[in-house]
Amino acid sequence: MTIRSLRTRLVAVVGVVGLAGTGCAGAVGSSKSEDRARRTIPIPICLKSLPRHAASSVVSTLTPEDYWALILPSYDSEAGTVDPASPDCAERPLLSDPALADAVGVKSSLAVTPTELTIAKGPDGFQVVWLRSHRFADNSAGGPIALVRPKEAYAEAYAIGLYRGTPATAEFAYERLGADILVTATENGCANPGPSQSCESPEVIYLAREGALKPAATFALDEIKYGTAPAVSGQVQYRLTSTAKFKAKSVIVSEQLVLKDSGQNEIRRATLDRTLTLGPDGKLVADVDSLWGQVAAKPPPEPPPPPPPPPKSHR
């Protein structure tokens, strides 16, 4: 049975149940407790049937091809291709997003490798999956990021978005903000910085709502920049490190900013806890600005190199 037919049957069943509870008095509105339950246990937007095991209680193991076929129905396992003009399993033009427009080698038929994916396991069988369908000139990759869960005879997808990052350093996680589900995507860009080399390890927090994973906040887990500071000679290193704690109603981001001189001697340190709360637009809004603005005022850019000497005149 195809994904489309399974989705059609799911919609039909939901419709019949809704009609069965409808009388002359009109439709009955859902209670707040029912709304909270739906958000706590998300409704799948896509289904894919899987081979049944001998024991029905055994959860199926998805192959790389299963993930691609679940999220992108145009995936052709024999040809190893995806039609970038076709919608994802939720009938959305995901691969036509402008964020993928500058990818290299994108044609009418997009060649993909099934094993080009990252899977991060979460609680209750949930998984965060990143399919790397596009490549870019800076050696980064992009493609669908999805919240999925394998079941006994089928696989479910709950929310789908887009992510672009470095495959070797990208990490993903499942988090909760009360009843809301969050997905985090982290880049470890400061693992081995060279001398006087700026770097950043950003974290993107996605909010899962209405079948979509949409960025709700972005901040740096680790960031190094070089510049100058008043009354300090030579180059100054600014390093910001952060940790995030997910609470019932907010995300607490604890920041630490350390300044060091050219000899790596600490000259200043500051700490700050920022509280991010979810706004009506689906964005996480901080109560205060980051330490970059409050303490460092963002390090000034390094001075440009001196101009070359004028050419010698020949007489």
Phi and psi in degrees as a GROMACS rama.xvg file:
@    title "Ramachandran Plot"
@    xaxis  label "Phi"
@    yaxis  label "Psi"
@TYPE xy
-80.2297  164.946  THR-2
-60.6467  -43.279  ILE-3
-62.8454  -43.4331  ARG-4
-66.9986  -36.5606  SER-5
-64.8522  -41.7575  LEU-6
-64.9249  -38.7467  ARG-7
-63.1649  -43.1603  THR-8
-64.435  -38.9409  ARG-9
-62.3494  -44.6838  LEU-10
-63.5188  -40.0892  VAL-11
-63.8785  -43.1604  ALA-12
-63.0202  -44.3789  VAL-13
-61.1832  -39.5205  VAL-14
-64.9572  -41.2031  GLY-15
-64.9922  -43.3681  VAL-16
-60.7823  -41.0537  VAL-17
-64.7679  -41.1178  GLY-18
-67.9862  -34.0072  LEU-19
-63.8068  -28.6328  ALA-20
-96.4117  11.9117  GLY-21
-108.007  129.359  THR-22
-124.971  -161.564  GLY-23
-67.0682  -21.8332  CYS-24
-75.0434  -5.90199  ALA-25
99.3401  176.867  GLY-26
-68.9878  145.459  ALA-27
-95.0056  124.696  VAL-28
-72.0846  150.66  GLY-29
-78.2773  146.627  SER-30
-80.2569  167.382  SER-31
-64.5688  -36.1468  LYS-32
-65.4596  -35.5062  SER-33
-67.5672  -39.5413  GLU-34
-63.0749  -41.4955  ASP-35
-64.5817  -38.0148  ARG-36
-64.2497  -40.1282  ALA-37
-65.0336  -35.5755  ARG-38
-75.3804  -33.5034  ARG-39
-71.0729  -41.844  THR-40
-110.041  96.1328  ILE-41
-65.1008  150.593  PRO-42
-88.893  128.965  ILE-43
-67.247  143.046  PRO-44
-98.1886  -17.3239  ILE-45
-144.013  144.951  CYS-46
-129.84  149.509  LEU-47
-139.507  124.828  LYS-48
-71.9857  146.435  SER-49
-128.857  158.292  LEU-50
-59.9108  136.256  PRO-51
-76.68  143.411  ARG-52
-86.6255  165.075  HIS-53
-62.0045  -39.6928  ALA-54
-100.357  119.591  ALA-55
-66.7108  -14.8085  SER-56
-84.7934  -3.31186  SER-57
-85.5608  126.362  VAL-58
-75.0164  135.28  VAL-59
-70.4686  149.86  SER-60
-100.271  122.123  THR-61
-82.5714  139.218  LEU-62
-86.3647  163.321  THR-63
-54.054  -38.8788  PRO-64
-63.3739  -33.6867  GLU-65
-63.1499  -41.4276  ASP-66
-63.3405  -44.6001  TYR-67
-63.031  -44.248  TRP-68
-69.3929  -32.7752  ALA-69
-65.5017  -47.1205  LEU-70
-86.0357  -36.7116  ILE-71
-122.568  94.0127  LEU-72
-60.272  -20.4865  PRO-73
-78.9059  -0.429309  SER-74
-64.0831  127.399  TYR-75
-106.999  106.546  ASP-76
-66.3297  -32.2476  SER-77
-73.05  -42.4079  GLU-78
-86.2161  -18.3637  ALA-79
66.5502  42.7629  GLY-80
-133.266  160.951  THR-81
-134.437  139.998  VAL-82
-85.3459  109.363  ASP-83
-66.9013  -16.0585  PRO-84
-86.0486  -10.8457  ALA-85
-85.0271  152.328  SER-86
-76.8218  167.663  PRO-87
-78.043  -173.708  ASP-88
-68.2274  -15.5928  CYS-89
-96.8683  14.9672  ALA-90
64.9889  33.7545  GLU-91
-112.016  142.954  ARG-92
-77.1378  62.8769  PRO-93
-61.6065  -46.9205  LEU-94
-77.8275  -2.77845  LEU-95
-95.4512  7.59675  SER-96
-63.9329  139.111  ASP-97
-57.8896  -22.8792  PRO-98
-64.0528  -18.5533  ALA-99
-103.338  3.58965  LEU-100
-64.9034  -31.1663  ALA-101
-93.5655  16.5668  ASP-102
-68.8646  152.529  ALA-103
-90.6213  144.547  VAL-104
75.0585  11.9644  GLY-105
-79.2128  123.196  VAL-106
-129.333  -165.176  LYS-107
-65.7815  -27.8531  SER-108
-123.354  116.424  SER-109
-92.932  116.749  LEU-110
-77.3001  127.451  ALA-111
-130.448  154.864  VAL-112
-108.246  120.853  THR-113
-55.007  -34.2049  PRO-114
-79.1988  -2.07053  THR-115
-80.3494  70.788  GLU-116
-151.833  157.468  LEU-117
-123.858  134.236  THR-118
-122.761  125.27  ILE-119
-118.077  124.057  ALA-120
-86.807  140.707  LYS-121
-123.009  -171.35  GLY-122
-72.3832  159.826  PRO-123
57.6326  28.463  ASP-124
82.3593  -1.68504  GLY-125
-68.7287  148.536  PHE-126
-136.778  142.922  GLN-127
-103.425  123.954  VAL-128
-122.03  132.082  VAL-129
-116.37  116.48  TRP-130
-96.5323  122.72  LEU-131
-94.4697  86.5242  ARG-132
-89.8234  -18.8289  SER-133
-129.229  146.244  HIS-134
-119.85  150.668  ARG-135
-126.558  162.119  PHE-136
-64.2742  -22.6814  ALA-137
-88.9633  15.5253  ASP-138
71.8011  10.1204  ASN-139
-86.0488  169.311  SER-140
-132.407  158.597  ALA-141
-144.882  162.153  GLY-142
158.796  -173.3  GLY-143
-65.4946  138.958  PRO-144
-117.683  132.992  ILE-145
-141.865  150.982  ALA-146
-100.309  116.501  LEU-147
-130.791  170.247  VAL-148
-156.303  123.559  ARG-149
-77.4636  141.636  PRO-150
-118.96  -167.52  LYS-151
-66.3357  -45.4109  GLU-152
-124.209  3.67253  ALA-153
-158.225  169.123  TYR-154
-118.085  144.899  ALA-155
-116.866  143.009  GLU-156
-118.231  134.361  ALA-157
-109.702  -32.7679  TYR-158
-157.561  142.583  ALA-159
-134.691  139.568  ILE-160
-145.092  -159.355  GLY-161
-126.54  144.928  LEU-162
-142.138  142.581  TYR-163
-128.589  129.124  ARG-164
-169.242  -166.911  GLY-165
-99.453  118.057  THR-166
-56.1294  -36.2356  PRO-167
-71.1832  -22.6422  ALA-168
-120.832  -3.13936  THR-169
-75.696  134.978  ALA-170
-133.2  147.788  GLU-171
-131.911  153.576  PHE-172
-152.73  155.088  ALA-173
-101.549  129.742  TYR-174
-135.083  165.074  GLU-175
-122.602  141.583  ARG-176
-125.147  82.8545  LEU-177
65.738  -124.601  GLY-178
-80.9077  -15.3384  ALA-179
-82.9012  144.379  ASP-180
-98.3569  133.1  ILE-181
-118.888  151.35  LEU-182
-125.754  130.884  VAL-183
-108.668  141.778  THR-184
-126.593  122.936  ALA-185
-123.734  139.112  THR-186
-111.714  125.869  GLU-187
-92.8276  75.4022  ASN-188
-84.4539  -7.40523  GLY-189
-113.987  30.2664  CYS-190
-66.283  -47.1664  ALA-191
-138.28  68.9168  ASN-192
-71.8592  143.412  PRO-193
-80.7426  173.443  GLY-194
-58.983  131.735  PRO-195
57.0374  28.8842  SER-196
-104.467  123.698  GLN-197
-75.9978  150.631  SER-198
-158.579  168.606  CYS-199
-151.847  139.921  GLU-200
-117.836  88.254  SER-201
-81.4309  154.16  PRO-202
-125.324  129.555  GLU-203
-106.489  129.883  VAL-204
-104.228  120.003  ILE-205
-99.5169  142.011  TYR-206
-104.68  128.548  LEU-207
-91.6517  109.26  ALA-208
-149.565  140.037  ARG-209
52.9875  38.24  GLU-210
77.2554  8.76217  GLY-211
-124.728  146.524  ALA-212
-102.762  108.222  LEU-213
-117.226  136.781  LYS-214
-58.5113  127.001  PRO-215
-106.437  -25.5839  ALA-216
-164.273  152.59  ALA-217
-138.806  131.713  THR-218
-149.924  168.201  PHE-219
-95.033  126.009  ALA-220
-78.8138  -30.5566  LEU-221
-152.517  133.423  ASP-222
-150.872  133.186  GLU-223
-127.03  130.07  ILE-224
-139.493  158.633  LYS-225
-122.634  142.547  TYR-226
-167.24  -143.214  GLY-227
-127.48  166.458  THR-228
-143.191  148.133  ALA-229
-57.33  137.819  PRO-230
63.9793  18.3448  ALA-231
-124.111  125.02  VAL-232
-85.1396  147.343  SER-233
81.4662  -170.31  GLY-234
-79.6935  141.769  GLN-235
-117.536  134.353  VAL-236
-95.812  127.06  GLN-237
-105.915  123.509  TYR-238
-129.926  121.76  ARG-239
-109.41  127.807  LEU-240
-123.128  143.499  THR-241
-138.443  152.65  SER-242
-132.519  145.58  THR-243
-116.008  133.796  ALA-244
-119.799  127.501  LYS-245
-97.1429  116.6  PHE-246
-104.145  -174.993  LYS-247
-69.088  -34.4297  ALA-248
-126.232  0.712709  LYS-249
-158.356  166.322  SER-250
-113.889  123.56  VAL-251
-98.0887  118.343  ILE-252
-106.518  112.31  VAL-253
-94.9363  119.984  SER-254
-109.322  149.108  GLU-255
-138.192  126.329  GLN-256
-115.663  125.543  LEU-257
-123.885  131.94  VAL-258
-108.38  134.551  LEU-259
-131.59  146.161  LYS-260
-82.5166  -173.075  ASP-261
-65.3644  -18.4603  SER-262
-95.1812  11.7841  GLY-263
63.9419  27.534  GLN-264
-91.076  130.988  ASN-265
-69.6634  128.783  GLU-266
-116.253  -14.921  ILE-267
-164.007  147.816  ARG-268
-144.75  139.491  ARG-269
-143.218  146.806  ALA-270
-129.297  155.468  THR-271
-160.581  138.861  LEU-272
-106.256  123.418  ASP-273
-108.034  139.152  ARG-274
-108.6  119.962  THR-275
-105.121  122.865  LEU-276
-118.571  151.503  THR-277
-82.1039  124.455  LEU-278
-90.5322  172.154  GLY-279
-64.742  -19.4736  PRO-280
-89.3452  6.3386  ASP-281
82.5417  12.1393  GLY-282
-105  144.342  LYS-283
-87.2871  119.636  LEU-284
-109.082  129.924  VAL-285
-85.6544  146.136  ALA-286
-76.971  -24.9038  ASP-287
-139.016  161.216  VAL-288
-72.293  160.883  ASP-289
-67.1237  160.074  SER-290
-61.6889  -23.9257  LEU-291
-55.1598  -41.1786  TRP-292
-85.0398  -35.0819  GLY-293
-77.3572  -40.4718  GLN-294
-105.997  -51.0579  VAL-295
-84.8057  -20.0952  ALA-296
53.4667  29.456  ALA-297
59.2527  117.789  LYS-298
-53.9914  135.726  PRO-299
-65.1778  152.514  PRO-300
-64.1648  152.935  PRO-301
-64.523  143.415  GLU-302
-62.9488  145.287  PRO-303
-66.4249  155.608  PRO-304
-64.8665  152.624  PRO-305
-63.2518  148.587  PRO-306
-65.906  151.875  PRO-307
-66.2506  152.474  PRO-308
-65.6526  150.782  PRO-309
-64.431  148.931  PRO-310
-65.2587  144.759  PRO-311
-72.3136  137.62  LYS-312
-84.2309  142.011  SER-313
-108.851  119.706  HIS-314
